């Protein structure tokens, strides 16, 4: 790459970042439904035709913001998980709660980006396939946590009603063929409940109801892990 090409590449990266930063400011002020390429261009002092060279449509810009948000919460969860594993390798319930707490911390710190990916769908927007892998990062990390616990004999399988067995077997085949169906369906339950808890806090449903939200969430996250079947870390023998 020549010096000129390198400078152009750096400029493109910087302008792309500036466009996305301004779009995030608009999300916070107006919501995703009102995101406008023309308004972003105007705030950056660009003509619309110049901005279209970076994002050909509003949907392309939304997709970039959605991928960034999923990657950010995924990276936060993965960093917390890695630190928890390093600190206590066999504490699988602790690894689980570390992931849950990281998701909540990110969501509370970035409510508008959280709303973009877990709030109401944006009218007229259909997420492309590009968003699937980033969206799966947290879920796959929860599966990996349960898989490690199961491999380490740190799981007490939850009961599985007979009526749910076919669906549980389908979920296990799709999500984690190496895990028992009862564990796979429990993971989906817990994944939905985790984001339900986070959404209730971010979107204000806990206002004037839950006051000590740190303690409330910590207890809820541990309970979710126990419902999945994760066992507490064995205590060292004296």
SERO-4910 file (N, C-alpha, C, O; in steps of 0.05 Angstrom, whole numbers):
BEGIN
 pado doro    nc1    nc2    nc3   cac1   cac2   cac3    cc1    cc2    cc3    oc1    oc2    oc3
  Unk    A     17    -24      0      0      0      0     18     25      0     36     27     16
  Unk    A     12     44    -18     28     68    -19     20     87      4      0     83     17
  Unk    A     37    108      7     31    127     28      4    141     23    -11    145     42
  Unk    A     -1    147     -2    -27    160     -9    -50    142     -3    -70    150      9
  Unk    A    -47    116    -11    -69     97     -5    -73     93     25    -96     91     34
  Unk    A    -51     93     40    -53     90     69    -67    114     81    -83    110     99
  Unk    A    -61    138     71    -74    162     82   -104    161     75   -121    169     92
  Unk    A   -111    152     51   -139    150     44   -154    130     61   -177    135     69
  Unk    A   -141    108     66   -154     87     83   -158     98    111   -180     93    123
  Unk    A   -138    112    122   -142    123    149   -164    144    149   -180    145    168
  Unk    A   -165    160    129   -186    181    127   -213    168    126   -232    178    138
  Unk    A   -215    147    110   -241    133    108   -250    122    135   -273    124    143
  Unk    A   -231    110    150   -237     99    176   -247    121    195   -266    118    210
  Unk    A   -233    144    194   -240    166    212   -267    178    205   -283    184    223
  Unk    A   -273    181    179   -299    192    171   -321    172    177   -342    181    186
  Unk    A   -316    147    173   -336    127    179   -343    127    209   -366    126    217
  Unk    A   -322    130    226   -326    131    255   -342    156    262   -360    155    279
  Unk    A   -336    179    249   -350    204    255   -379    201    247   -397    211    261
  Unk    A   -385    189    224   -413    185    216   -428    168    236   -450    175    244
  Unk    A   -416    147    245   -429    129    264   -433    143    291   -453    139    304
  Unk    A   -413    159    300   -416    173    325   -439    193    323   -455    195    342
  Unk    A   -441    207    301   -464    226    298   -490    211    297   -510    221    308
  Unk    A   -491    189    283   -515    173    282   -524    163    310   -547    163    316
  Unk    A   -505    156    326   -511    148    354   -523    171    370   -541    167    386
  Unk    A   -512    195    365   -523    219    378   -552    223    370   -569    230    386
  Unk    A   -558    218    344   -585    221    334   -603    199    346   -626    204    352
  Unk    A   -592    175    349   -608    154    362   -617    162    390   -639    158    398
  Unk    A   -598    174    405   -604    182    432   -624    204    433   -641    205    451
  Unk    A   -623    222    413   -641    246    414   -668    240    401   -689    249    411
  Unk    A   -668    224    379   -693    221    363   -703    193    361   -726    188    355
  Unk    A   -686    173    367   -694    145    363   -687    135    336   -683    150    317
  Unk    A   -685    109    333   -676     97    308   -695    102    285   -686    105    262
  Unk    A   -720    104    290   -740    107    268   -736    134    254   -743    136    230
  Unk    A   -724    154    267   -720    180    255   -692    185    246   -685    207    238
  Unk    A   -675    164    246   -648    167    236   -648    175    207   -662    163    191
  Unk    A   -633    196    200   -633    207    173   -605    212    164   -589    224    177
  Unk    A   -599    201    140   -572    206    129   -568    235    123   -546    246    127
  Unk    A   -589    249    114   -586    277    108   -580    293    134   -563    311    133
  Unk    A   -593    286    155   -588    300    180   -559    294    191   -546    312    201
  Unk    A   -550    270    188   -523    263    196   -503    279    179   -484    291    190
  Unk    A   -507    279    153   -489    294    135   -489    324    143   -468    336    144
  Unk    A   -513    335    148   -514    363    155   -498    370    180   -484    389    181
  Unk    A   -501    353    201   -487    358    226   -457    355    223   -442    368    238
  Unk    A   -448    339    204   -419    335    200   -408    355    179   -384    355    173
  Unk    A   -425    372    168   -416    391    148   -410    377    121   -393    387    106
  Unk    A   -423    355    115   -419    340     91   -443    344     73   -465    349     82
  Unk    A   -439    341     47   -462    339     29   -471    310     29   -456    292     33
  Unk    A   -497    307     24   -509    280     25   -495    260      6   -491    237     13
  Unk    A   -488    270    -18   -476    252    -37   -449    241    -27   -442    219    -34
  Unk    A   -435    257    -11   -409    247      0   -414    226     21   -399    206     22
  Unk    A   -435    229     37   -440    209     58   -449    183     45   -443    161     56
  Unk    A   -463    184     23   -473    160     10   -450    142      0   -453    118     -4
  Unk    A   -426    153     -3   -403    137    -10   -394    118     13   -381     98      8
  Unk    A   -402    125     37   -396    109     60   -419     91     68   -414     67     75
  Unk    A   -443    101     67   -467     86     73   -488     92     52   -500    113     53
  Unk    A   -492     74     34   -510     79     11   -539     85     19   -554     97      4
  Unk    A   -547     75     43   -575     79     52   -576     81     82   -557     74     96
  Unk    A   -599     90     92   -603     90    121   -601     62    132   -590     58    154
  Unk    A   -611     42    118   -610     15    128   -581      5    131   -574    -10    149
  Unk    A   -564     13    112   -535      6    114   -523     18    140   -507      5    153
  Unk    A   -530     42    145   -520     55    170   -531     42    194   -516     36    214
  Unk    A   -557     36    194   -569     22    217   -555     -5    222   -550    -13    244
  Unk    A   -550    -20    200   -538    -46    203   -510    -43    215   -503    -59    233
  Unk    A   -495    -23    207   -468    -19    219   -470    -13    249   -454    -23    265
  Unk    A   -490      3    257   -494     10    285   -503    -15    301   -494    -19    324
  Unk    A   -520    -31    289   -530    -55    302   -507    -75    306   -504    -86    328
  Unk    A   -491    -79    286   -468    -97    289   -449    -87    310   -439   -102    326
  Unk    A   -443    -61    310   -425    -49    330   -436    -54    358   -421    -61    376
  Unk    A   -463    -51    362   -475    -54    388   -473    -83    397   -465    -89    420
  Unk    A   -480   -102    379   -478   -130    387   -449   -138    393   -444   -153    412
  Unk    A   -431   -128    377   -403   -134    382   -393   -122    408   -377   -134    422
  Unk    A   -403    -99    415   -394    -86    440   -404   -101    464   -388   -106    482
  Unk    A   -429   -108    465   -439   -123    488   -427   -151    488   -422   -162    510
  Unk    A   -423   -163    465   -410   -189    464   -381   -188    474   -373   -205    489
  Unk    A   -366   -167    466   -339   -165    476   -338   -160    506   -320   -171    520
  Unk    A   -357   -144    516   -357   -139    545   -362   -165    560   -350   -170    581
  Unk    A   -381   -181    550   -387   -207    563   -363   -226    562   -357   -239    581
  Unk    A   -350   -227    539   -328   -245    535   -304   -237    552   -290   -255    563
  Unk    A   -299   -211    555   -277   -202    573   -283   -210    602   -265   -219    616
  Unk    A   -308   -205    611   -315   -212    638   -313   -242    643   -304   -251    664
  Unk    A   -321   -258    623   -320   -287    626   -291   -296    628   -284   -313    645
  Unk    A   -274   -285    611   -245   -293    611   -233   -287    638   -217   -303    649
  Unk    A   -239   -264    649   -228   -256    675   -238   -275    697   -223   -282    715
  Unk    A   -264   -282    696   -275   -300    716   -263   -328    715   -258   -340    735
  Unk    A   -259   -337    690   -247   -364    687   -218   -364    697   -209   -383    710
  Unk    A   -203   -343    692   -176   -341    702   -175   -340    732   -157   -352    744
  Unk    A   -194   -326    744   -194   -323    773   -203   -349    787   -192   -356    809
  Unk    A   -222   -363    776   -232   -388    788   -241   -407    766   -264   -407    759
  Unk    A   -222   -423    756   -228   -440    732   -252   -458    735   -265   -463    714
  Unk    A   -258   -468    758   -280   -488    761   -306   -476    772   -325   -490    776
  Unk    A   -306   -450    775   -331   -437    786   -349   -430    763   -351   -406    755
  Unk    A   -363   -449    752   -379   -445    728   -403   -427    734   -411   -411    717
  Unk    A   -414   -429    758   -436   -411    765   -425   -382    766   -439   -363    758
  Unk    A   -401   -379    777   -389   -352    777   -383   -342    750   -386   -318    745
  Unk    A   -375   -359    731   -371   -351    703   -397   -341    691   -398   -321    677
  Unk    A   -418   -356    697   -445   -348    686   -453   -321    696   -461   -303    681
  Unk    A   -451   -316    723   -460   -291    734   -442   -268    724   -451   -245    721
  Unk    A   -417   -273    719   -399   -252    709   -408   -243    681   -408   -219    675
  Unk    A   -416   -262    664   -427   -255    638   -452   -239    641   -455   -218    627
  Unk    A   -470   -247    658   -496   -233    661   -491   -205    671   -503   -186    661
  Unk    A   -473   -201    691   -468   -175    701   -455   -157    680   -461   -133    679
  Unk    A   -438   -168    663   -425   -152    642   -446   -142    622   -445   -120    613
  Unk    A   -465   -160    615   -487   -151    597   -502   -128    609   -508   -108    595
  Unk    A   -509   -131    634   -524   -109    647   -508    -84    648   -519    -62    642
  Unk    A   -483    -85    656   -467    -61    658   -466    -47    631   -469    -22    630
  Unk    A   -461    -62    610   -460    -49    583   -487    -37    576   -487    -14    566
  Unk    A   -508    -51    581   -535    -40    574   -542    -15    589   -552      4    577
  Unk    A   -536    -14    614   -542     10    630   -524     33    621   -533     56    622
  Unk    A   -500     27    613   -482     49    604   -488     58    576   -481     80    568
  Unk    A   -501     41    560   -507     48    532   -537     42    526   -543     25    509
  Unk    A   -555     56    539   -583     49    537   -594     53    508   -612     37    500
  Unk    A   -585     72    493   -596     77    467   -586     56    447   -601     47    429
  Unk    A   -561     47    450   -552     25    433   -565     -1    441   -571    -18    424
  Unk    A   -570     -5    467   -584    -29    476   -612    -29    464   -622    -49    454
  Unk    A   -625     -6    464   -652     -4    453   -652    -10    423   -672    -21    413
  Unk    A   -631     -3    410   -630     -8    381   -630    -38    375   -642    -47    355
  Unk    A   -618    -54    392   -616    -83    387   -636   -100    402   -642   -122    394
  Unk    A   -647    -89    424   -666   -105    440   -692    -90    446   -709   -100    461
  Unk    A   -695    -67    433   -720    -52    436   -740    -58    414   -738    -79    401
  Unk    A   -758    -40    409   -777    -44    387   -764    -44    360   -745    -29    355
  Unk    A   -773    -61    342   -762    -62    315   -765    -35    301   -784    -20    305
  Unk    A   -745    -28    285   -746     -3    270   -765     -6    246   -761    -24    230
  Unk    A   -785     11    244   -804      8    221   -790      9    194   -773     26    189
  Unk    A   -796    -10    177   -785    -11    150   -757    -23    148   -746    -25    126
  Unk    A   -746    -32    170   -719    -43    170   -719    -73    174   -733    -83    192
  Unk    A   -705    -88    158   -702   -116    161   -672   -122    164   -656   -116    146
  Unk    A   -665   -134    186   -636   -139    192   -626   -160    172   -638   -181    168
  Unk    A   -602   -155    160   -591   -174    142   -576   -196    156   -573   -196    181
  Unk    A   -566   -216    142   -552   -239    153   -527   -230    168   -518   -244    186
  Unk    A   -515   -207    160   -491   -198    172   -494   -194    203   -474   -194    217
  Unk    A   -518   -190    212   -522   -184    241   -524   -210    257   -523   -208    282
  Unk    A   -526   -233    244   -532   -258    259   -509   -266    277   -513   -271    301
  Unk    A   -485   -267    267   -462   -275    283   -457   -257    306   -453   -266    328
  Unk    A   -456   -230    302   -453   -212    325   -475   -216    346   -470   -215    370
  Unk    A   -500   -219    337   -522   -222    356   -520   -247    372   -531   -248    394
  Unk    A   -506   -267    363   -504   -293    377   -482   -294    397   -480   -314    412
  Unk    A   -465   -274    399   -441   -276    416   -448   -281    446   -436   -299    458
  Unk    A   -467   -267    457   -473   -271    485   -486   -298    489   -479   -313    507
  Unk    A   -505   -305    472   -518   -331    474   -499   -354    472   -500   -373    488
  Unk    A   -480   -353    453   -461   -374    450   -442   -376    474   -432   -397    481
  Unk    A   -437   -353    487   -420   -353    511   -434   -367    534   -422   -381    549
  Unk    A   -460   -362    536   -475   -376    557   -475   -406    552   -473   -422    570
  Unk    A   -478   -414    526   -477   -442    519   -450   -454    526   -448   -476    537
  Unk    A   -429   -439    519   -402   -448    525   -397   -452    555   -383   -470    564
  Unk    A   -409   -434    571   -406   -436    600   -420   -461    610   -408   -476    627
  Unk    A   -444   -466    600   -458   -491    608   -443   -516    598   -442   -536    612
  Unk    A   -432   -514    574   -417   -537    563   -393   -544    581   -388   -567    587
  Unk    A   -378   -523    589   -355   -528    606   -363   -540    633   -350   -557    643
  Unk    A   -386   -530    644   -395   -541    669   -404   -570    666   -398   -587    683
  Unk    A   -417   -576    644   -427   -604    639   -403   -622    635   -403   -645    645
  Unk    A   -382   -613    622   -358   -629    618   -344   -634    645   -330   -654    648
  Unk    A   -346   -615    663   -333   -616    689   -351   -628    710   -345   -627    734
  Unk    A   -373   -640    701   -393   -652    720   -403   -631    740   -407   -637    763
  Unk    A   -407   -607    730   -416   -586    747   -445   -577    741   -452   -554    745
  Unk    A   -461   -596    730   -488   -590    722   -507   -611    734   -502   -635    731
  Unk    A   -528   -602    747   -550   -619    755   -573   -614    736   -585   -593    737
  Unk    A   -578   -633    718   -597   -628    696   -624   -620    707   -635   -634    725
  Unk    A   -636   -599    697   -663   -591    706   -684   -611    695   -678   -625    675
  Unk    A   -707   -613    708   -727   -631    697   -738   -622    670   -739   -598    665
  Unk    A   -745   -641    654   -756   -635    627   -783   -647    624   -786   -672    623
  Unk    A   -805   -631    623   -831   -643    619   -833   -658    593   -821   -651    573
  Unk    A   -848   -680    594   -850   -697    570   -861   -682    546   -853   -686    524
  Unk    A   -879   -663    552   -892   -648    531   -872   -630    516   -877   -622    493
  Unk    A   -850   -623    529   -830   -605    517   -807   -621    505   -789   -608    493
  Unk    A   -806   -647    508   -783   -662    499   -777   -659    469   -754   -655    461
  Unk    A   -798   -660    451   -791   -657    423   -778   -630    417   -759   -628    401
  Unk    A   -789   -608    429   -777   -582    424   -749   -580    436   -732   -568    424
  Unk    A   -746   -592    459   -719   -592    472   -699   -606    454   -676   -597    452
  Unk    A   -707   -629    443   -689   -644    426   -682   -628    400   -659   -628    391
  Unk    A   -702   -613    390   -696   -596    366   -677   -574    373   -659   -568    358
  Unk    A   -682   -561    396   -664   -539    405   -635   -550    409   -616   -537    400
  Unk    A   -633   -573    422   -606   -584    426   -592   -589    399   -569   -584    396
  Unk    A   -607   -600    380   -595   -606    354   -586   -581    340   -566   -581    327
  Unk    A   -602   -560    343   -595   -535    329   -573   -519    343   -556   -507    330
  Unk    A   -574   -518    370   -557   -500    385   -532   -514    397   -510   -502    397
  Unk    A   -535   -538    406   -512   -551    420   -518   -581    420   -528   -592    440
  Unk    A   -511   -594    399   -517   -623    396   -502   -640    417   -510   -663    422
  Unk    A   -481   -629    429   -466   -644    449   -478   -642    477   -468   -654    496
  Unk    A   -499   -626    481   -511   -622    507   -538   -637    509   -552   -640    489
  Unk    A   -545   -645    533   -571   -658    536   -594   -639    529   -592   -615    534
  Unk    A   -616   -648    518   -638   -631    511   -649   -615    535   -656   -591    531
  Unk    A   -649   -626    559   -659   -611    582   -642   -587    587   -652   -566    595
  Unk    A   -616   -590    583   -598   -567    587   -601   -546    565   -600   -522    571
  Unk    A   -605   -555    541   -609   -536    519   -633   -519    523   -632   -495    519
  Unk    A   -655   -531    531   -680   -515    534   -678   -497    558   -688   -475    558
  Unk    A   -664   -506    579   -660   -489    602   -643   -464    595   -648   -443    606
  Unk    A   -624   -468    577   -607   -445    569   -624   -425    554   -620   -401    557
  Unk    A   -642   -434    537   -659   -415    522   -678   -400    542   -682   -376    539
  Unk    A   -689   -414    561   -705   -401    582   -688   -379    595   -697   -356    597
  Unk    A   -664   -386    604   -647   -367    618   -639   -343    601   -638   -321    611
  Unk    A   -632   -349    576   -624   -327    558   -646   -307    555   -641   -283    556
  Unk    A   -671   -316    551   -694   -298    549   -698   -283    574   -704   -259    574
  Unk    A   -696   -296    597   -700   -283    623   -678   -262    629   -684   -241    640
  Unk    A   -654   -268    621   -632   -249    626   -638   -223    612   -637   -202    624
  Unk    A   -645   -224    586   -650   -199    571   -676   -187    579   -680   -163    576
  Unk    A   -695   -203    589   -719   -191    601   -713   -174    625   -723   -152    628
  Unk    A   -696   -184    643   -688   -169    667   -674   -144    659   -679   -122    670
  Unk    A   -655   -146    641   -640   -122    632   -658   -102    619   -656    -78    624
  Unk    A   -676   -111    602   -695    -93    589   -713    -79    608   -719    -55    605
  Unk    A   -723    -93    629   -740    -80    649   -725    -57    662   -736    -36    668
  Unk    A   -699    -61    668   -684    -39    681   -678    -17    661   -683      7    668
  Unk    A   -669    -23    637   -661     -2    618   -686     14    610   -684     39    606
  Unk    A   -709      1    606   -732     15    596   -751     25    618   -773     34    612
  Unk    A   -742     24    643   -756     38    664   -778     23    678   -792     35    695
  Unk    A   -782     -3    673   -803    -18    686   -798    -23    715   -817    -29    730
  Unk    A   -773    -21    724   -767    -24    752   -769      1    769   -766      1    793
  Unk    A   -774     24    756   -776     49    770   -797     48    792   -820     39    787
  Unk    A   -790     57    816   -807     57    839   -816     30    848   -835     27    863
  Unk    A   -801      9    839   -807    -18    847   -782    -30    859   -781    -38    883
  Unk    A   -760    -32    843   -735    -44    852   -716    -21    858   -710     -5    840
  Unk    A   -706    -19    882   -688      3    889   -659     -6    889   -643      7    876
  Unk    A   -653    -27    902   -625    -37    902   -622    -56    878   -623    -80    881
  Unk    A   -617    -44    855   -617    -59    830   -592    -76    827   -593    -98    814
  Unk    A   -570    -68    839   -546    -84    837   -550   -111    851   -545   -132    840
  Unk    A   -560   -109    876   -565   -134    892   -587   -151    879   -585   -175    878
  Unk    A   -608   -137    869   -630   -152    857   -620   -167    832   -627   -191    829
  Unk    A   -605   -154    815   -595   -168    791   -575   -190    798   -576   -211    785
  Unk    A   -557   -185    816   -538   -205    824   -552   -231    833   -544   -253    825
  Unk    A   -573   -228    849   -588   -251    858   -602   -264    835   -603   -289    833
  Unk    A   -615   -248    818   -629   -259    795   -611   -274    776   -618   -296    766
  Unk    A   -587   -263    771   -569   -276    753   -559   -303    764   -557   -323    749
  Unk    A   -553   -304    790   -545   -329    802   -568   -349    801   -564   -373    796
  Unk    A   -592   -340    806   -615   -358    806   -620   -370    778   -626   -393    775
  Unk    A   -616   -353    757   -618   -363    730   -598   -385    725   -604   -406    713
  Unk    A   -573   -381    734   -553   -401    730   -559   -427    745   -555   -449    734
  Unk    A   -571   -425    769   -578   -449    784   -601   -463    770   -603   -488    770
  Unk    A   -620   -448    758   -642   -460    744   -633   -475    719   -645   -495    711
  Unk    A   -611   -465    707   -599   -480    684   -587   -506    694   -585   -525    679
  Unk    A   -580   -506    720   -568   -530    732   -539   -527    740   -527   -547    748
  Unk    A   -529   -503    737   -501   -499    744   -497   -501    774   -513   -490    790
  Unk    A   -477   -516    783   -472   -521    811   -452   -501    822   -434   -493    807
  Unk    A   -454   -493    847   -434   -476    859   -406   -489    858   -404   -514    857
  Unk    A   -386   -473    859   -358   -484    859   -354   -501    884   -361   -493    906
  Unk    A   -342   -525    880   -337   -542    903   -318   -528    923   -298   -516    915
  Unk    A   -325   -529    949   -307   -517    969   -283   -536    973   -286   -560    974
  Unk    A   -260   -523    977   -236   -540    982   -238   -555   1008   -249   -544   1028
  Unk    A   -229   -579   1009   -230   -595   1033   -209   -584   1053   -188   -575   1045
  Unk    A   -216   -584   1079   -197   -575   1099   -173   -594   1102   -155   -589   1118
***
